[in-house]
Amino acid sequence: MGRNKKLRLRLESLKGRITDHRIKIALEQQRAHPDRRLIKHWMVEIEAWEQTVANLERRLKKGKRHD
């Protein structure tokens, strides 16, 4: 499998995980007593994954040139 394909697959996976966590957060916030600690944990994970997505997209655009 080529480098670009691996990057694209990883991007898709991370974007799916981000979406899943956002759904979890929305559902948790609808509860009578939402677990703020759990929501904060998911938010931290989302922020980390969004940063990784940005880095992977940058690498994907670069291609083989490493300027």
MMTF fields as JSON, N, C-alpha, C and O atoms, coordinates in Angstrom:
{
  "mmtfVersion": "1.0.0",
  "mmtfProducer": "UNKNOWN",
  "numBonds": 267,
  "numAtoms": 268,
  "numGroups": 67,
  "numChains": 1,
  "numModels": 1,
  "chainsPerModel": [1],
  "groupsPerChain": [67],
  "chainIdList": ["A"],
  "bondAtomList": [4, 2, 8, 6, 12, 10, 16, 14, 20, 18, 24, 22, 28, 26, 32, 30, 36, 34, 40, 38, 44, 42, 48, 46, 52, 50, 56, 54, 60, 58, 64, 62, 68, 66, 72, 70, 76, 74, 80, 78, 84, 82, 88, 86, 92, 90, 96, 94, 100, 98, 104, 102, 108, 106, 112, 110, 116, 114, 120, 118, 124, 122, 128, 126, 132, 130, 136, 134, 140, 138, 144, 142, 148, 146, 152, 150, 156, 154, 160, 158, 164, 162, 168, 166, 172, 170, 176, 174, 180, 178, 184, 182, 188, 186, 192, 190, 196, 194, 200, 198, 204, 202, 208, 206, 212, 210, 216, 214, 220, 218, 224, 222, 228, 226, 232, 230, 236, 234, 240, 238, 244, 242, 248, 246, 252, 250, 256, 254, 260, 258, 264, 262],
  "bondOrderList": [1, 1, 1, 1, 1, 1, 1, 1, 1, 1, 1, 1, 1, 1, 1, 1, 1, 1, 1, 1, 1, 1, 1, 1, 1, 1, 1, 1, 1, 1, 1, 1, 1, 1, 1, 1, 1, 1, 1, 1, 1, 1, 1, 1, 1, 1, 1, 1, 1, 1, 1, 1, 1, 1, 1, 1, 1, 1, 1, 1, 1, 1, 1, 1, 1, 1],
  "groupList": [{"groupName": "MET", "atomNameList": ["N", "CA", "C", "O"], "elementList": ["N", "C", "C", "O"], "formalChargeList": [0, 0, 0, 0], "bondAtomList": [1, 0, 2, 1, 3, 2], "bondOrderList": [1, 1, 2], "singleLetterCode": "M", "chemCompType": "L-PEPTIDE LINKING"}, {"groupName": "GLY", "atomNameList": ["N", "CA", "C", "O"], "elementList": ["N", "C", "C", "O"], "formalChargeList": [0, 0, 0, 0], "bondAtomList": [1, 0, 2, 1, 3, 2], "bondOrderList": [1, 1, 2], "singleLetterCode": "G", "chemCompType": "PEPTIDE LINKING"}, {"groupName": "ARG", "atomNameList": ["N", "CA", "C", "O"], "elementList": ["N", "C", "C", "O"], "formalChargeList": [0, 0, 0, 0], "bondAtomList": [1, 0, 2, 1, 3, 2], "bondOrderList": [1, 1, 2], "singleLetterCode": "R", "chemCompType": "L-PEPTIDE LINKING"}, {"groupName": "ASN", "atomNameList": ["N", "CA", "C", "O"], "elementList": ["N", "C", "C", "O"], "formalChargeList": [0, 0, 0, 0], "bondAtomList": [1, 0, 2, 1, 3, 2], "bondOrderList": [1, 1, 2], "singleLetterCode": "N", "chemCompType": "L-PEPTIDE LINKING"}, {"groupName": "LYS", "atomNameList": ["N", "CA", "C", "O"], "elementList": ["N", "C", "C", "O"], "formalChargeList": [0, 0, 0, 0], "bondAtomList": [1, 0, 2, 1, 3, 2], "bondOrderList": [1, 1, 2], "singleLetterCode": "K", "chemCompType": "L-PEPTIDE LINKING"}, {"groupName": "LEU", "atomNameList": ["N", "CA", "C", "O"], "elementList": ["N", "C", "C", "O"], "formalChargeList": [0, 0, 0, 0], "bondAtomList": [1, 0, 2, 1, 3, 2], "bondOrderList": [1, 1, 2], "singleLetterCode": "L", "chemCompType": "L-PEPTIDE LINKING"}, {"groupName": "GLU", "atomNameList": ["N", "CA", "C", "O"], "elementList": ["N", "C", "C", "O"], "formalChargeList": [0, 0, 0, 0], "bondAtomList": [1, 0, 2, 1, 3, 2], "bondOrderList": [1, 1, 2], "singleLetterCode": "E", "chemCompType": "L-PEPTIDE LINKING"}, {"groupName": "SER", "atomNameList": ["N", "CA", "C", "O"], "elementList": ["N", "C", "C", "O"], "formalChargeList": [0, 0, 0, 0], "bondAtomList": [1, 0, 2, 1, 3, 2], "bondOrderList": [1, 1, 2], "singleLetterCode": "S", "chemCompType": "L-PEPTIDE LINKING"}, {"groupName": "ILE", "atomNameList": ["N", "CA", "C", "O"], "elementList": ["N", "C", "C", "O"], "formalChargeList": [0, 0, 0, 0], "bondAtomList": [1, 0, 2, 1, 3, 2], "bondOrderList": [1, 1, 2], "singleLetterCode": "I", "chemCompType": "L-PEPTIDE LINKING"}, {"groupName": "THR", "atomNameList": ["N", "CA", "C", "O"], "elementList": ["N", "C", "C", "O"], "formalChargeList": [0, 0, 0, 0], "bondAtomList": [1, 0, 2, 1, 3, 2], "bondOrderList": [1, 1, 2], "singleLetterCode": "T", "chemCompType": "L-PEPTIDE LINKING"}, {"groupName": "ASP", "atomNameList": ["N", "CA", "C", "O"], "elementList": ["N", "C", "C", "O"], "formalChargeList": [0, 0, 0, 0], "bondAtomList": [1, 0, 2, 1, 3, 2], "bondOrderList": [1, 1, 2], "singleLetterCode": "D", "chemCompType": "L-PEPTIDE LINKING"}, {"groupName": "HIS", "atomNameList": ["N", "CA", "C", "O"], "elementList": ["N", "C", "C", "O"], "formalChargeList": [0, 0, 0, 0], "bondAtomList": [1, 0, 2, 1, 3, 2], "bondOrderList": [1, 1, 2], "singleLetterCode": "H", "chemCompType": "L-PEPTIDE LINKING"}, {"groupName": "ALA", "atomNameList": ["N", "CA", "C", "O"], "elementList": ["N", "C", "C", "O"], "formalChargeList": [0, 0, 0, 0], "bondAtomList": [1, 0, 2, 1, 3, 2], "bondOrderList": [1, 1, 2], "singleLetterCode": "A", "chemCompType": "L-PEPTIDE LINKING"}, {"groupName": "GLN", "atomNameList": ["N", "CA", "C", "O"], "elementList": ["N", "C", "C", "O"], "formalChargeList": [0, 0, 0, 0], "bondAtomList": [1, 0, 2, 1, 3, 2], "bondOrderList": [1, 1, 2], "singleLetterCode": "Q", "chemCompType": "L-PEPTIDE LINKING"}, {"groupName": "PRO", "atomNameList": ["N", "CA", "C", "O"], "elementList": ["N", "C", "C", "O"], "formalChargeList": [0, 0, 0, 0], "bondAtomList": [1, 0, 2, 1, 3, 2], "bondOrderList": [1, 1, 2], "singleLetterCode": "P", "chemCompType": "L-PEPTIDE LINKING"}, {"groupName": "TRP", "atomNameList": ["N", "CA", "C", "O"], "elementList": ["N", "C", "C", "O"], "formalChargeList": [0, 0, 0, 0], "bondAtomList": [1, 0, 2, 1, 3, 2], "bondOrderList": [1, 1, 2], "singleLetterCode": "W", "chemCompType": "L-PEPTIDE LINKING"}, {"groupName": "VAL", "atomNameList": ["N", "CA", "C", "O"], "elementList": ["N", "C", "C", "O"], "formalChargeList": [0, 0, 0, 0], "bondAtomList": [1, 0, 2, 1, 3, 2], "bondOrderList": [1, 1, 2], "singleLetterCode": "V", "chemCompType": "L-PEPTIDE LINKING"}],
  "groupTypeList": [0, 1, 2, 3, 4, 4, 5, 2, 5, 2, 5, 6, 7, 5, 4, 1, 2, 8, 9, 10, 11, 2, 8, 4, 8, 12, 5, 6, 13, 13, 2, 12, 11, 14, 10, 2, 2, 5, 8, 4, 11, 15, 0, 16, 6, 8, 6, 12, 15, 6, 13, 9, 16, 12, 3, 5, 6, 2, 2, 5, 4, 4, 1, 4, 2, 11, 10],
  "groupIdList": [1, 2, 3, 4, 5, 6, 7, 8, 9, 10, 11, 12, 13, 14, 15, 16, 17, 18, 19, 20, 21, 22, 23, 24, 25, 26, 27, 28, 29, 30, 31, 32, 33, 34, 35, 36, 37, 38, 39, 40, 41, 42, 43, 44, 45, 46, 47, 48, 49, 50, 51, 52, 53, 54, 55, 56, 57, 58, 59, 60, 61, 62, 63, 64, 65, 66, 67],
  "secStructList": [7, 7, 2, 2, 2, 2, 2, 2, 2, 2, 2, 2, 2, 2, 2, 2, 2, 2, 2, 2, 2, 2, 2, 2, 2, 2, 2, 2, 2, 2, 1, 1, 1, 7, 7, 2, 2, 2, 2, 2, 2, 2, 2, 2, 2, 2, 2, 2, 2, 2, 2, 2, 2, 2, 2, 2, 2, 2, 2, 2, 2, 2, 6, 6, 7, 7, 7],
  "xCoordList": [0.853, 0.0, 0.901, 1.875, 0.567, 1.377, 1.22, 0.279, 2.17, 2.199, 0.94, 0.337, 0.539, -0.641, -1.902, -2.769, -2.003, -3.188, -3.242, -4.309, -2.097, -2.046, -2.461, -3.196, -1.982, -2.346, -3.843, -4.484, -4.399, -5.838, -6.668, -7.673, -6.261, -6.985, -6.923, -7.917, -5.766, -5.62, -6.48, -7.095, -6.518, -7.36, -8.827, -9.525, -9.29, -10.689, -10.996, -12.042, -10.081, -10.272, -10.37, -11.261, -9.455, -9.457, -10.715, -11.302, -11.124, -12.332, -13.559, -14.461, -13.594, -14.695, -14.706, -15.766, -13.523, -13.423, -13.845, -14.49, -13.471, -13.871, -15.389, -15.992, -16.002, -17.464, -18.115, -19.069, -17.604, -18.151, -18.073, -19.026, -16.942, -16.783, -17.721, -18.256, -17.92, -18.853, -20.274, -21.026, -20.633, -21.953, -22.048, -23.058, -20.992, -20.97, -21.132, -21.86, -20.45, -20.537, -21.962, -22.497, -22.575, -23.946, -24.906, -25.777, -24.746, -25.623, -25.403, -26.353, -24.15, -23.834, -24.393, -24.863, -24.343, -24.843, -26.36, -26.899, -27.047, -28.502, -28.957, -30.126, -28.063, -28.42, -28.744, -28.336, -29.476, -29.849, -28.615, -28.558, -27.635, -26.397, -25.207, -24.633, -24.838, -23.727, -22.402, -22.141, -21.592, -20.273, -19.291, -18.786, -19.032, -18.164, -16.737, -16.072, -16.281, -14.917, -14.783, -13.779, -15.793, -15.793, -15.866, -15.177, -16.7, -16.819, -15.486, -15.055, -14.831, -13.53, -12.508, -11.715, -12.527, -11.613, -11.819, -10.857, -13.083, -13.379, -12.955, -12.469, -13.135, -12.738, -11.221, -10.748, -10.472, -9.014, -8.602, -7.712, -9.246, -8.934, -9.266, -8.491, -10.408, -10.807, -9.772, -9.378, -9.329, -8.327, -7.038, -6.454, -6.6, -5.373, -5.549, -4.663, -6.699, -6.944, -7.073, -6.625, -7.68, -7.796, -6.42, -6.176, -5.532, -4.168, -3.461, -2.747, -3.661, -3.074, -3.633, -2.889, -4.939, -5.569, -4.935, -4.618, -4.748, -4.133, -2.722, -2.339, -1.953, -0.59, -0.598, 0.214, -1.506, -1.576, -2.01, -1.492, -2.961, -3.4, -2.261, -2.108, -1.46, -0.303, 0.699, 1.242, 0.94, 1.869, 1.344, 2.116, 0.04, -0.563, -0.409, -0.154, -0.564, -0.425, 1.014, 1.273, 1.953, 3.364, 3.796, 4.602, 3.261, 3.686, 5.08, 5.433, 5.87, 7.217, 8.215, 9.279, 7.889, 8.797, 8.697, 7.599, 9.82, 9.847, 10.427, 11.551, 9.66, 10.11, 9.932, 10.257],
  "yCoordList": [-1.17, 0.0, 1.236, 1.305, 2.197, 3.403, 4.335, 4.237, 5.236, 6.182, 7.039, 7.212, 7.582, 8.445, 7.693, 8.241, 6.443, 5.665, 5.43, 5.513, 5.139, 4.944, 6.221, 6.173, 7.359, 8.63, 8.891, 9.327, 8.624, 8.841, 7.929, 8.366, 6.668, 5.746, 6.207, 6.144, 6.662, 7.153, 8.396, 8.553, 9.285, 10.48, 10.104, 10.651, 9.171, 8.734, 8.163, 8.447, 7.361, 6.752, 7.816, 7.761, 8.775, 9.827, 10.686, 11.038, 11.021, 11.837, 11.092, 11.701, 9.786, 8.982, 8.965, 9.047, 8.857, 8.855, 10.202, 10.266, 11.281, 12.622, 12.743, 13.243, 12.283, 12.328, 11.504, 11.956, 10.309, 9.449, 10.131, 10.082, 10.76, 11.422, 12.625, 12.884, 13.355, 14.496, 14.015, 14.672, 12.875, 12.291, 11.894, 12.156, 11.26, 10.867, 12.085, 12.038, 13.174, 14.396, 14.933, 15.306, 14.973, 15.478, 14.628, 15.159, 13.32, 12.432, 12.591, 12.592, 12.723, 12.876, 14.198, 14.254, 15.257, 16.557, 16.562, 17.395, 15.652, 15.577, 14.858, 14.948, 14.16, 13.442, 14.434, 15.595, 13.958, 14.809, 15.301, 16.456, 14.425, 14.777, 14.35, 13.283, 15.18, 14.801, 14.72, 15.494, 13.779, 13.579, 14.543, 14.263, 15.666, 16.713, 16.212, 16.605, 15.349, 14.818, 13.986, 14.074, 13.188, 12.362, 13.231, 12.968, 14.262, 15.18, 15.874, 16.002, 16.322, 16.983, 16.026, 16.425, 14.782, 13.779, 13.629, 13.607, 13.528, 13.391, 14.635, 14.529, 15.807, 17.048, 17.1, 17.538, 16.653, 16.631, 15.682, 16.0, 14.522, 13.576, 14.173, 14.028, 14.842, 15.465, 16.502, 16.538, 17.346, 18.367, 17.729, 18.206, 16.668, 15.985, 15.387, 15.496, 14.754, 14.144, 15.199, 14.975, 16.354, 17.417, 17.944, 18.264, 18.035, 18.466, 17.423, 17.778, 16.161, 15.093, 15.122, 14.94, 15.349, 15.435, 16.568, 16.392, 17.725, 18.862, 18.512, 18.847, 17.843, 17.451, 16.445, 16.545, 15.477, 14.473, 15.099, 14.742, 16.032, 16.706, 17.517, 17.575, 18.146, 18.902, 17.963, 18.283, 16.811, 15.836, 15.289, 15.037, 15.107, 14.575, 15.574, 15.184, 16.865, 17.903, 18.035, 18.331, 17.815, 17.941, 16.935, 17.245, 15.747, 14.707, 14.237, 14.114, 13.976, 13.455, 14.556, 14.284, 15.793, 16.902, 17.268, 17.357, 17.476, 17.831, 19.223, 19.386, 20.224, 21.624, 22.155, 23.312],
  "zCoordList": [0.0, 0.0, 0.0, 0.749, -0.839, -0.945, 0.239, 1.027, 0.332, 1.451, 1.495, 2.555, 0.327, 0.292, 0.691, 1.372, 0.27, 0.617, 2.123, 2.73, 2.718, 4.172, 4.903, 5.89, 4.406, 5.03, 4.904, 5.86, 3.723, 3.514, 4.413, 4.973, 4.557, 5.436, 6.89, 7.613, 7.302, 8.674, 8.897, 9.951, 7.889, 7.984, 8.144, 8.997, 7.323, 7.404, 8.784, 9.367, 9.294, 10.606, 11.701, 12.549, 11.678, 12.697, 12.612, 13.635, 11.396, 11.228, 11.744, 12.318, 11.544, 12.073, 13.59, 14.212, 14.185, 15.648, 16.225, 17.271, 15.529, 15.972, 15.952, 16.902, 14.868, 14.754, 15.862, 16.495, 16.094, 17.154, 18.523, 19.301, 18.81, 20.104, 20.228, 21.306, 19.138, 19.191, 19.474, 20.193, 18.908, 19.18, 20.65, 21.304, 21.169, 22.582, 23.487, 24.479, 23.14, 23.941, 23.931, 24.974, 22.749, 22.642, 23.467, 24.155, 23.398, 24.169, 25.674, 26.457, 26.059, 27.484, 28.025, 29.162, 27.215, 27.655, 27.818, 28.546, 27.157, 27.257, 28.525, 28.9, 29.174, 30.404, 31.523, 31.481, 32.509, 33.644, 34.402, 34.825, 34.568, 35.269, 34.408, 34.627, 33.432, 32.552, 33.312, 34.233, 32.904, 33.508, 32.83, 31.743, 33.477, 32.904, 32.684, 31.725, 33.575, 33.444, 32.169, 31.462, 31.887, 30.687, 29.431, 28.446, 29.472, 28.334, 28.085, 26.939, 29.153, 29.007, 28.396, 27.543, 28.826, 28.281, 26.77, 26.003, 26.356, 24.929, 24.154, 23.028, 24.748, 24.077, 23.868, 22.82, 24.866, 24.745, 23.621, 22.831, 23.55, 22.478, 21.117, 20.171, 21.009, 19.745, 19.321, 18.155, 20.251, 19.928, 19.412, 18.439, 20.054, 19.629, 18.238, 17.391, 18.008, 16.702, 15.614, 14.489, 15.923, 14.924, 14.541, 13.377, 15.505, 15.216, 14.338, 13.401, 14.641, 13.834, 12.42, 11.456, 12.286, 10.964, 10.165, 8.989, 10.788, 10.098, 9.627, 8.506, 10.479, 10.103, 8.96, 8.04, 9.012, 7.95, 6.632, 5.573, 6.691, 5.466, 4.867, 3.647, 5.728, 5.252, 4.578, 3.52, 5.192, 4.617, 3.302, 2.377, 3.215, 2.002, 0.856, -0.283, 1.162, 0.139, -0.326, -1.493, 0.593, 0.26, -0.796, -1.673, -0.705, -1.624, -1.286, -0.114, -2.3, -2.075, -1.764, -1.207, -2.113, -1.821, -0.355, 0.195, 0.269, 1.689, 1.846, 2.32, 1.448, 1.546, 2.936, 3.201]
}
